[in-house]
């Protein structure tokens, strides 16, 4: 058996001691919460495609409207309007071409599909020979399908007086993955983004569950290629709020903050990933839980 020299023994002791210190330090340090990434259920893309078909089937156009089964290339080119799906990565879309009856110059008023829950978000044109259109937004269909909208482009029919040619395009964005807040969250601290002042602390289990449910219900904003027209804001001004999600030990396991320009809530899991969620009335629901007004995001 080989005997270790005193110097070798000393070196071995230093290595062992260093390992013990490192282990103790790691045990005492707060651990980063693992990032929980939920993958979209199988068939989500097919559900999105089926939803676009259902949206088109649910559109109720003016009496006398007739669907064009095989549109000409000239018609397709003429009804080429704004494409609001460009910023998104994963989405399904479906199109139909129609002729619509006209009531004088009230073209835009004819483009009302009367879909339950739909609301006009944007319109363009004025009923002149240039293209006229309306985009109708629909609420998300669960955690994986949304945003959803139906866009309608129309032009006066040059070959049939008193009629319009129209394109109905239904789009459903679907989310391939989303973050889930760690199950270790036991409290939420709400701060003013401008100066970090604490506005509320929620630790009551029932109220906390409402906050977590509100975050979990937000649709994912996958508009990674979007370009926003941001409002003017004074230098140094930070609107909105920041949220800290705490464990029972008081460690911050996740954070969230309202975005200044995009209408998003940026969710970050400590030690993991970040994802943008559509605000979609979240601040109002949070105000109802904390019982006080909160700074607007924009």
C-alpha positions as CSV (number, residue, x, y, z in Angstrom):
1,X,0.0,0.0,0.0
2,X,1.4,3.4,-1.1
3,X,1.8,6.0,1.7
4,X,0.8,9.6,1.0
5,X,3.4,12.3,1.7
6,X,2.4,15.1,4.1
7,X,2.0,17.5,1.1
8,X,-0.2,15.1,-0.7
9,X,-2.3,14.7,2.4
10,X,-2.7,18.4,2.7
11,X,-3.7,18.8,-0.9
12,X,-6.3,16.1,-0.5
13,X,-7.7,17.7,2.6
14,X,-8.0,21.1,0.8
15,X,-9.9,19.5,-2.1
16,X,-12.3,17.7,0.2
17,X,-12.9,20.8,2.3
18,X,-13.5,22.8,-0.8
19,X,-16.1,20.3,-1.9
20,X,-17.9,20.4,1.4
21,X,-18.0,24.2,1.4
22,X,-19.4,24.3,-2.2
23,X,-22.1,21.7,-1.3
24,X,-23.1,23.7,1.8
25,X,-23.2,27.0,-0.2
26,X,-25.4,25.3,-2.8
27,X,-27.7,23.9,-0.2
28,X,-28.1,27.3,1.5
29,X,-28.6,29.3,-1.7
30,X,-32.2,29.8,-3.1
31,X,-32.8,27.4,-5.9
32,X,-34.1,28.6,-9.3
33,X,-37.5,27.3,-10.0
34,X,-37.5,25.0,-13.0
35,X,-39.2,26.4,-16.1
36,X,-42.4,24.6,-16.8
37,X,-43.0,24.6,-20.6
38,X,-46.3,23.2,-21.7
39,X,-46.5,21.9,-25.3
40,X,-49.7,22.3,-27.3
41,X,-51.9,19.3,-27.2
42,X,-51.8,17.0,-30.3
43,X,-54.1,18.2,-33.0
44,X,-53.9,21.9,-32.0
45,X,-53.0,22.9,-35.6
46,X,-55.9,20.9,-36.9
47,X,-58.2,22.5,-34.4
48,X,-57.1,25.9,-35.6
49,X,-57.8,25.0,-39.2
50,X,-61.3,23.7,-38.2
51,X,-61.9,26.9,-36.3
52,X,-61.3,29.0,-39.4
53,X,-63.8,26.9,-41.4
54,X,-66.3,27.3,-38.5
55,X,-65.8,31.1,-38.5
56,X,-66.5,31.3,-42.2
57,X,-69.5,29.1,-41.8
58,X,-70.8,31.3,-39.0
59,X,-70.6,34.5,-41.0
60,X,-74.0,35.8,-41.9
61,X,-73.7,38.1,-44.9
62,X,-76.5,40.2,-46.4
63,X,-79.4,38.4,-48.1
64,X,-78.7,37.9,-51.7
65,X,-75.0,37.2,-51.2
66,X,-73.6,34.5,-53.5
67,X,-70.4,32.5,-53.0
68,X,-67.9,32.4,-55.9
69,X,-66.6,28.8,-55.9
70,X,-63.7,29.4,-58.3
71,X,-62.4,33.0,-58.2
72,X,-60.4,34.2,-61.1
73,X,-56.7,35.2,-60.7
74,X,-57.8,38.8,-61.5
75,X,-60.3,38.7,-58.6
76,X,-57.8,37.3,-56.2
77,X,-55.3,40.0,-57.1
78,X,-58.0,42.8,-56.9
79,X,-59.1,41.7,-53.4
80,X,-55.5,41.4,-52.1
81,X,-55.8,43.6,-48.9
82,X,-53.9,43.9,-45.7
83,X,-52.5,40.7,-44.3
84,X,-52.7,40.9,-40.5
85,X,-51.2,37.4,-40.1
86,X,-47.7,38.5,-41.2
87,X,-46.4,39.0,-37.7
88,X,-47.3,35.5,-36.5
89,X,-45.4,32.3,-36.8
90,X,-48.1,29.5,-36.4
91,X,-51.6,30.1,-37.7
92,X,-54.3,28.7,-39.9
93,X,-56.3,30.7,-42.5
94,X,-59.2,30.0,-44.8
95,X,-60.7,32.2,-47.6
96,X,-64.0,32.5,-49.4
97,X,-65.0,34.8,-52.3
98,X,-68.5,36.3,-52.5
99,X,-70.6,38.7,-54.4
100,X,-72.7,41.0,-52.2
101,X,-75.7,43.2,-52.9
102,X,-75.2,46.9,-52.5
103,X,-77.4,49.5,-50.8
104,X,-76.2,52.7,-52.5
105,X,-72.8,53.7,-51.2
106,X,-73.1,51.9,-47.8
107,X,-70.5,49.3,-48.7
108,X,-68.8,49.0,-45.3
109,X,-72.1,48.5,-43.6
110,X,-72.7,45.4,-45.7
111,X,-69.5,43.8,-44.4
112,X,-71.0,42.8,-41.0
113,X,-70.9,39.0,-40.5
114,X,-72.8,39.2,-37.2
115,X,-70.7,36.6,-35.5
116,X,-71.5,36.3,-31.8
117,X,-68.8,37.8,-29.6
118,X,-67.1,39.6,-32.6
119,X,-66.1,43.2,-32.4
120,X,-64.7,45.6,-35.1
121,X,-61.0,46.3,-34.4
122,X,-60.1,48.2,-37.6
123,X,-61.6,49.2,-40.9
124,X,-60.1,50.7,-44.1
125,X,-61.4,52.3,-47.3
126,X,-64.5,54.4,-47.8
127,X,-66.6,52.4,-50.2
128,X,-65.0,54.0,-53.3
129,X,-63.6,51.9,-56.1
130,X,-60.5,51.3,-53.9
131,X,-60.7,48.4,-51.6
132,X,-62.8,48.6,-48.5
133,X,-62.5,46.3,-45.5
134,X,-63.3,45.5,-41.9
135,X,-61.5,43.2,-39.4
136,X,-63.7,41.6,-36.8
137,X,-61.9,40.2,-33.7
138,X,-63.1,37.2,-31.8
139,X,-62.1,36.1,-28.3
140,X,-59.5,33.4,-27.9
141,X,-60.8,29.9,-27.9
142,X,-59.0,28.5,-24.9
143,X,-55.4,28.7,-24.0
144,X,-54.0,27.5,-27.3
145,X,-56.1,29.2,-30.0
146,X,-55.9,33.0,-30.3
147,X,-55.9,35.7,-31.5
148,X,-58.8,35.0,-33.9
149,X,-60.3,37.3,-36.5
150,X,-62.3,37.5,-39.7
151,X,-61.2,40.1,-42.3
152,X,-63.4,41.2,-45.2
153,X,-62.2,43.0,-48.2
154,X,-64.6,44.3,-50.9
155,X,-64.7,46.3,-54.1
156,X,-67.6,47.4,-56.3
157,X,-68.3,44.8,-59.0
158,X,-67.4,46.4,-62.3
159,X,-69.4,43.8,-64.2
160,X,-72.6,44.0,-62.1
161,X,-74.0,47.3,-61.1
162,X,-75.3,47.3,-57.5
163,X,-73.1,44.5,-56.3
164,X,-69.8,44.1,-54.5
165,X,-67.0,41.5,-54.8
166,X,-65.7,40.4,-51.4
167,X,-63.1,38.2,-49.8
168,X,-63.7,36.7,-46.4
169,X,-60.6,35.5,-44.7
170,X,-60.6,33.8,-41.3
171,X,-57.4,33.5,-39.3
172,X,-56.7,31.6,-36.1
173,X,-53.3,31.9,-34.5
174,X,-52.3,28.8,-32.5
175,X,-49.6,28.5,-29.8
176,X,-47.1,25.7,-29.9
177,X,-45.9,26.2,-26.3
178,X,-46.6,28.3,-23.3
179,X,-45.0,28.9,-19.9
180,X,-46.7,27.8,-16.7
181,X,-46.1,29.5,-13.4
182,X,-44.3,27.2,-10.8
183,X,-46.5,25.4,-8.4
184,X,-44.4,26.9,-5.5
185,X,-45.9,30.4,-5.8
186,X,-47.5,31.4,-2.5
187,X,-47.7,35.2,-2.9
188,X,-47.7,37.9,-5.5
189,X,-46.3,41.4,-5.0
190,X,-47.5,44.2,-7.3
191,X,-45.3,47.2,-7.8
192,X,-45.5,50.4,-9.8
193,X,-43.1,50.1,-12.7
194,X,-42.2,53.8,-12.5
195,X,-40.5,53.6,-9.1
196,X,-40.9,50.1,-7.7
197,X,-43.3,51.2,-5.0
198,X,-45.3,48.2,-3.6
199,X,-49.0,48.7,-4.5
200,X,-50.4,45.3,-3.2
201,X,-49.3,42.0,-1.8
202,X,-51.6,39.0,-2.4
203,X,-51.1,35.9,-0.3
204,X,-54.6,34.8,0.6
205,X,-55.0,31.5,-1.2
206,X,-58.4,32.3,-2.8
207,X,-57.3,35.7,-4.1
208,X,-53.9,34.3,-5.1
209,X,-55.6,31.6,-7.2
210,X,-57.6,34.4,-9.0
211,X,-54.3,36.2,-9.9
212,X,-52.6,32.9,-11.1
213,X,-55.7,32.0,-13.1
214,X,-55.8,35.4,-14.7
215,X,-52.2,35.0,-15.9
216,X,-52.7,31.4,-17.0
217,X,-55.8,32.4,-19.1
218,X,-54.0,35.1,-21.2
219,X,-53.4,34.3,-24.8
220,X,-49.8,34.0,-26.0
221,X,-48.6,36.8,-28.2
222,X,-46.6,35.1,-30.9
223,X,-46.5,38.2,-33.1
224,X,-42.7,38.0,-33.2
225,X,-42.5,40.0,-36.4
226,X,-44.9,42.8,-35.4
227,X,-44.1,46.4,-35.8
228,X,-45.9,48.7,-33.4
229,X,-46.7,52.4,-33.7
230,X,-45.8,53.4,-30.1
231,X,-47.3,56.4,-28.4
232,X,-45.1,59.3,-27.4
233,X,-43.8,59.1,-23.9
234,X,-41.6,61.4,-21.8
235,X,-38.1,60.3,-21.1
236,X,-37.8,58.2,-17.9
237,X,-41.5,57.5,-17.7
238,X,-42.4,53.8,-17.1
239,X,-46.1,53.1,-17.2
240,X,-47.8,49.9,-16.0
241,X,-46.9,47.5,-13.2
242,X,-44.4,44.7,-12.3
243,X,-45.3,41.5,-10.5
244,X,-43.1,39.3,-8.4
245,X,-44.2,35.7,-7.7
246,X,-42.8,34.5,-4.4
247,X,-42.4,31.0,-2.9
248,X,-43.2,30.2,0.7
249,X,-39.6,31.1,1.6
250,X,-39.9,34.5,0.0
251,X,-37.8,33.6,-3.1
252,X,-38.8,35.2,-6.4
253,X,-39.6,32.3,-8.7
254,X,-41.1,34.3,-11.5
255,X,-41.7,37.9,-12.6
256,X,-44.1,39.7,-15.0
257,X,-44.2,43.2,-16.3
258,X,-46.6,45.1,-18.6
259,X,-44.9,46.2,-21.8
260,X,-44.8,49.9,-22.7
261,X,-45.7,49.7,-26.4
262,X,-47.0,46.2,-27.3
263,X,-50.2,45.4,-25.3
264,X,-48.4,42.5,-23.6
265,X,-47.5,41.1,-20.2
266,X,-43.9,39.8,-20.3
267,X,-43.7,36.6,-18.1
268,X,-40.3,35.3,-17.0
269,X,-39.7,32.1,-15.1
270,X,-36.5,32.3,-12.9
271,X,-33.8,30.3,-14.5
272,X,-35.9,29.6,-17.5
273,X,-37.6,31.3,-20.4
274,X,-39.6,34.5,-21.1
275,X,-42.9,34.7,-23.0
276,X,-45.2,37.5,-24.1
277,X,-48.9,37.3,-23.1
278,X,-51.6,39.5,-24.5
279,X,-52.8,41.8,-21.7
280,X,-56.5,41.6,-22.8
281,X,-58.1,43.2,-19.8
282,X,-55.6,41.6,-17.3
283,X,-55.0,44.9,-15.4
284,X,-58.8,45.2,-14.8
285,X,-59.0,41.7,-13.4
286,X,-55.9,42.4,-11.2
287,X,-57.5,45.6,-9.9
288,X,-60.6,43.6,-8.9
289,X,-58.4,41.3,-6.8
290,X,-56.2,43.9,-5.1
291,X,-59.1,46.3,-4.6
292,X,-57.4,49.4,-5.9
293,X,-56.7,51.1,-9.2
294,X,-53.4,50.3,-10.9
295,X,-51.2,52.4,-13.3
296,X,-52.3,51.9,-17.0
297,X,-49.9,50.1,-19.2
298,X,-50.0,52.6,-22.0
